[in-house]
Amino acid sequence: MNSVHCHNKFKRIVSILLICVLAFAGSYMTSVSSVAADKSSINDLQNELTDLQKQQAEIKKQIAKLQSDISNSEALKVKYEEQIKLTQSEIDNYNTQLTLINEEIAQIEIDLKNSEQNLVAKKEKFKERLKAMAMTGDTSMLGILVSASDFSDFLYKSEFLKSVGKQDKQLLDGLNAEVKAINNQKKSLENKRNNITSLSKKLTTKQAELTTQIKELNGLISSLNDQKTELQTQYNENTDDLKKLEKEIAEASKNTGNLVYSGSDFLWPVPGYYKVSSHWRTAKRPNHTGIDIASSGIYGKNIIASADGIVTLSQYYYGYGNCVMINHGKSSTNGKVYVTLYGHASELCVKKGQYVTAGTVIAKVGNTGNSSGPHLHFEIRVNSKDTNPMSYFSSNK
């Protein structure tokens, strides 16, 4: 009876332990399933984030392209605004991932607490079992084995006790392993949360920088519009000046007298300074009727007559500032009249009606009239029409 009672008692204990283990395993598998589902959501978010980052890279390329042309400043602003929207989407994505990870950690903390409570409960049951066995004297291997009715019963009870000890150890080891795994997962998720928090802060900083750039860009556009208005005003003024100048040139071309232009190459008007800062009638300056010669240290340098002729204008002349105009006479080969113009001078060195020879100093380089810096504006007119001055110089200036 004692042997049968012990056997039945042990079976009940083992059954209880198995039920506890199965219950815990079910709880743990539910937790793992929940985490796996959440991970799937995070993967979707990360894929979405990758797409956003690709769009960011493409917009950056477009911005770089637009920056090469200031006239596209409005389009550049639109691209910056698109970039800000994408940055905000990235921030929202990271924040959503943070929420999911926080939920995962909260669930794992609950599972961890339950596991620890289960572990404590099972340890207490083991202690009670051992205490009960000690009180009845059944804890002794010898006592249990002595009660064997024969050698076969002895072997059975011996293996039975080994099995009980092995199951106890496996159960405890399993619970400890599960607690350790959950702790490791919690640590991993916390590291991930810290990384995403750091990235989110960086993206927020980036958004602030882009917002600042938009403000600066708005200021630039406003400034450009002001410049455009100013340039339009200058253009209108220059158009009026040009009309007046056309009349002057036409008048000067009539009074050629006995002047004859030999057709030889013109001399470069500012000896030693050959940098052309703005050419004749370019895409950006389609109404530029001459060339601008500018260089470091050019202010105050000599301006010379490019060919023999009579000074028909030497005065301050509207947007041209201090200006000299020379009539070189009618060409002996094509019958056309050639006139040169020298604008923005700081000083005039000749008078109207004065005959000058090629190389004579007629003025000094300056910055008068509608001028953005020291330079010489030089024109060559043929029958009153502006032509490209670069066509009239020899290779040896």
C-alpha positions in Angstrom: 0.0 0.0 0.0 2.8 2.4 0.9 4.5 1.8 -2.4 1.3 2.2 -4.4 0.5 5.3 -2.4 3.9 6.8 -3.1 3.7 5.9 -6.8 0.2 7.6 -7.1 1.4 10.7 -5.2 4.4 11.1 -7.5 2.2 10.7 -10.6 0.0 13.5 -9.4 3.0 15.8 -8.8 4.4 15.0 -12.2 1.0 15.7 -13.8 0.7 19.0 -12.0 4.2 20.0 -13.2 3.4 19.0 -16.8 0.3 21.1 -16.7 2.2 24.1 -15.5 4.9 23.6 -18.1 2.3 23.3 -20.9 0.4 26.4 -19.7 3.6 28.4 -19.6 4.7 27.2 -23.0 1.3 28.2 -24.4 1.6 31.6 -22.9 5.2 32.0 -24.2 4.2 30.8 -27.8 1.4 33.4 -27.8 3.9 36.1 -26.9 6.3 35.0 -29.6 3.5 34.9 -32.1 2.5 38.5 -31.1 6.1 39.7 -31.4 6.4 38.0 -34.8 3.3 39.8 -36.1 4.6 43.1 -34.8 8.0 42.5 -36.5 6.2 42.0 -39.7 4.6 45.4 -39.3 8.0 46.9 -38.6 9.5 45.3 -41.7 6.7 46.9 -43.7 7.5 50.2 -42.2 11.2 49.8 -42.9 10.4 49.0 -46.6 8.3 52.1 -46.7 11.2 54.0 -45.1 13.6 52.7 -47.8 11.2 54.0 -50.5 11.1 57.4 -48.8 14.9 57.6 -48.7 15.1 56.7 -52.4 12.8 59.6 -53.1 15.0 61.8 -51.0 18.1 60.9 -53.0 16.3 61.6 -56.3 15.1 65.0 -55.1 18.6 65.8 -53.9 19.8 65.2 -57.5 17.1 67.5 -58.9 18.1 70.2 -56.3 21.7 69.9 -57.3 20.7 70.3 -61.0 18.4 73.3 -60.3 21.1 75.1 -58.1 23.2 75.5 -61.2 20.7 78.0 -62.6 19.5 80.8 -60.3 16.6 81.5 -62.7 15.0 78.2 -61.4 14.8 79.4 -57.9 11.1 78.9 -57.7 11.4 75.3 -58.9 14.2 74.9 -56.4 11.9 76.1 -53.6 9.3 73.5 -54.6 11.9 70.7 -54.4 13.0 71.8 -51.0 9.4 71.8 -49.8 9.0 68.2 -51.2 12.1 67.2 -49.4 10.7 68.6 -46.1 7.5 66.6 -46.6 9.5 63.4 -47.2 11.6 64.1 -44.2 8.4 64.5 -42.1 7.2 61.2 -43.5 10.5 59.6 -42.4 10.1 61.0 -38.9 6.5 59.7 -38.8 7.7 56.3 -39.9 10.4 56.1 -37.2 7.9 57.2 -34.6 5.5 54.5 -35.6 8.3 51.9 -35.4 9.1 53.3 -31.9 5.5 52.8 -30.8 5.5 49.2 -32.0 8.8 48.4 -30.4 7.5 50.0 -27.1 4.5 47.7 -27.3 6.7 44.7 -27.9 8.9 45.6 -24.9 5.8 46.1 -22.7 4.4 42.7 -23.7 7.8 41.0 -23.1 8.0 42.7 -19.7 4.6 41.1 -18.9 5.7 37.7 -20.1 9.0 38.1 -18.2 7.1 38.9 -15.0 4.8 36.0 -15.5 7.7 33.6 -16.2 9.5 34.8 -13.1 6.3 34.3 -11.0 5.8 30.8 -12.5 9.4 30.0 -11.7 9.0 31.1 -8.1 5.7 29.1 -7.8 7.3 26.0 -9.1 10.3 26.3 -6.8 8.0 26.6 -3.9 6.1 23.5 -5.0 9.4 21.6 -5.2 10.4 22.8 -1.8 7.0 21.6 -0.4 7.4 18.3 -2.1 10.9 17.8 -0.7 9.7 18.8 2.7 6.8 16.4 2.6 9.0 13.6 1.4 11.5 14.3 4.2 8.7 14.2 6.8 7.5 10.8 5.6 11.0 9.5 5.2 10.4 8.8 1.5 13.2 11.1 0.4 15.8 8.5 1.1 16.8 6.6 -1.9 17.6 3.6 0.3 14.2 3.7 2.0 12.3 3.8 -1.3 14.5 1.1 -2.8 14.3 -1.2 0.3 10.6 -1.2 -0.1 11.0 -3.0 -3.4 9.3 -6.4 -3.4 11.9 -8.0 -5.7 14.9 -7.1 -7.8 12.7 -6.2 -10.8 10.7 -3.7 -8.6 14.1 -2.4 -7.3 15.3 -1.6 -10.9 11.9 0.0 -11.7 12.0 2.3 -8.6 15.6 3.2 -9.2 14.9 4.3 -12.8 11.7 6.1 -11.7 13.7 8.3 -9.2 16.3 9.1 -11.9 13.5 10.1 -14.3 11.9 12.3 -11.6 15.2 14.1 -10.9 15.9 14.5 -14.6 12.4 16.0 -15.3 12.8 18.4 -12.4 16.1 19.6 -13.7 14.9 20.0 -17.3 11.9 21.9 -16.1 14.0 24.4 -14.1 16.6 24.6 -16.9 13.8 25.3 -19.4 12.3 28.1 -17.3 15.7 29.7 -16.7 16.5 29.5 -20.5 13.1 31.1 -21.3 13.7 33.9 -18.9 17.2 34.5 -20.3 15.9 34.5 -23.9 13.2 37.1 -23.0 15.8 39.3 -21.3 18.0 39.1 -24.3 15.1 40.0 -26.6 14.2 42.9 -24.4 17.7 44.2 -24.5 17.9 43.9 -28.3 14.6 45.8 -28.7 15.7 48.5 -26.3 18.9 48.9 -28.3 16.8 49.2 -31.5 14.5 51.7 -29.8 17.6 53.8 -28.8 18.9 53.7 -32.4 15.6 54.8 -33.9 15.2 57.5 -31.3 18.6 58.8 -32.3 17.8 58.7 -36.0 14.4 60.5 -35.3 16.3 63.3 -33.5 18.6 63.6 -36.5 15.7 63.8 -38.9 14.0 66.4 -36.8 17.2 68.5 -36.9 17.3 67.9 -40.7 13.8 69.2 -41.0 14.7 72.3 -39.1 17.6 72.9 -41.4 15.5 72.5 -44.5 12.9 74.9 -43.0 15.7 77.4 -42.5 16.8 76.8 -46.1 13.2 77.5 -47.3 13.2 80.8 -45.4 16.6 81.7 -46.9 15.3 80.7 -50.4 12.2 82.9 -49.9 14.5 85.7 -49.1 16.6 85.0 -52.2 13.5 84.9 -54.4 12.4 88.2 -52.9 15.8 89.7 -53.5 15.9 88.3 -57.1 12.5 89.8 -57.8 13.7 93.2 -56.5 16.8 92.8 -58.7 14.6 91.8 -61.6 12.5 95.0 -61.1 15.6 97.1 -60.8 17.1 95.5 -63.9 13.9 96.1 -65.8 14.0 99.7 -64.8 17.6 100.0 -65.9 16.7 98.2 -69.1 14.0 100.7 -69.8 16.3 103.5 -69.0 19.0 102.0 -71.2 16.5 101.5 -74.0 15.7 105.2 -73.9 19.5 106.1 -73.7 20.1 103.7 -76.6 17.5 105.5 -78.7 19.2 108.8 -78.0 22.6 107.3 -78.7 21.3 106.0 -82.0 20.4 109.5 -83.0 23.8 110.8 -81.9 25.6 108.0 -83.9 23.4 108.6 -86.9 24.1 112.3 -86.8 27.9 111.6 -86.3 27.8 109.2 -89.3 26.5 111.9 -91.5 29.3 114.3 -90.8 32.2 112.1 -91.8 33.7 114.9 -93.9 36.9 113.6 -95.6 37.4 110.9 -93.0 38.2 107.5 -94.6 38.5 104.3 -92.6 41.3 102.2 -94.0 39.8 98.9 -93.0 42.8 97.9 -90.8 42.4 96.0 -87.5 41.3 98.1 -84.5 43.6 98.4 -81.5 42.6 96.9 -78.2 41.1 99.8 -76.2 42.7 99.0 -72.8 46.3 97.9 -73.4 47.4 95.1 -71.0 43.9 94.2 -69.9 42.3 91.5 -72.0 39.6 89.9 -69.9 36.1 90.2 -71.3 33.6 89.9 -68.5 30.6 90.2 -70.7 30.4 89.5 -74.5 28.3 91.1 -77.2 24.6 89.9 -77.3 24.8 86.7 -75.3 21.8 84.5 -74.2 21.9 86.1 -70.8 22.3 89.6 -72.1 20.7 89.7 -75.6 20.6 93.5 -75.6 24.2 94.0 -74.7 25.5 96.1 -77.7 29.2 95.8 -76.9 31.8 94.0 -74.8 32.8 94.7 -71.2 36.5 94.7 -70.4 37.2 94.2 -66.6 40.1 92.9 -64.5 41.7 93.4 -61.2 43.4 96.8 -61.0 41.9 98.1 -64.2 40.3 101.2 -62.5 42.0 104.4 -63.8 44.0 102.7 -66.6 44.3 104.3 -70.0 41.6 104.0 -72.7 43.0 104.5 -76.1 41.4 105.3 -79.5 41.1 102.1 -81.5 41.7 103.9 -84.8 42.1 107.4 -86.3 39.1 109.6 -86.2 37.2 112.6 -84.9 35.7 112.8 -81.3 31.9 113.3 -81.8 31.0 112.9 -78.1 32.9 113.4 -74.8 30.6 113.9 -71.9 28.5 112.2 -69.2 25.9 110.4 -71.2 23.0 108.8 -69.3 23.5 105.1 -68.4 26.9 105.1 -70.2 28.4 107.5 -67.6 31.4 109.4 -68.9 31.4 108.4 -72.5 33.6 109.1 -75.6 32.5 108.4 -79.2 34.8 108.5 -82.2 33.8 108.6 -85.9 36.4 106.8 -88.0 35.0 107.7 -91.3 33.7 105.8 -94.3 35.4 102.6 -95.5 37.1 102.8 -98.8 36.1 99.2 -99.5 32.4 98.9 -98.6 31.4 102.5 -98.1 30.1 101.9 -94.6 30.7 104.3 -91.7 32.6 103.0 -88.6 32.1 104.5 -85.1 33.5 103.4 -81.7 32.1 104.1 -78.3 33.8 104.0 -74.9 31.6 104.0 -71.7 31.7 104.3 -67.9 35.0 106.2 -67.8 36.3 107.8 -64.6 37.9 110.7 -66.5 37.6 112.1 -70.0 40.8 113.2 -71.8 39.6 114.5 -75.1 37.0 117.1 -76.3 34.3 116.9 -78.9 35.6 117.8 -82.4 39.2 116.8 -81.6 41.0 114.7 -84.2 42.8 111.7 -82.6 45.1 109.0 -84.0 45.1 105.3 -83.1 46.6 104.8 -79.7 45.8 108.3 -78.3 44.7 108.2 -74.6 41.1 109.4 -74.7 39.8 108.5 -71.2 40.5 106.5 -68.0 38.7 103.3 -67.0 36.0 104.0 -64.4 32.6 103.0 -62.9 30.2 105.8 -63.8 26.7 105.4 -65.1 24.8 102.1 -64.9 27.8 100.1 -63.9 28.3 97.3 -61.3 32.1 97.7 -61.1 35.2 99.2 -62.8 35.2 98.3 -66.5 35.2 99.6 -70.0 32.1 99.2 -72.1 33.3 99.2 -75.8 31.2 99.2 -79.0 31.9 99.2 -82.7 29.0 100.6 -84.8 28.8 100.1 -88.6 26.3 102.4 -90.3 24.8 103.0 -86.8 24.2 99.3 -86.1 26.1 97.5 -83.2 28.4 94.7 -84.3 30.6 92.2 -82.4 33.8 94.1 -81.5 35.8 90.9 -81.2 35.5 90.5 -85.0 37.7 93.6 -85.6 40.8 92.8 -83.5 43.9 91.0 -84.8 45.2 88.0 -82.8 48.1 90.3 -81.6 46.3 92.8 -79.4 
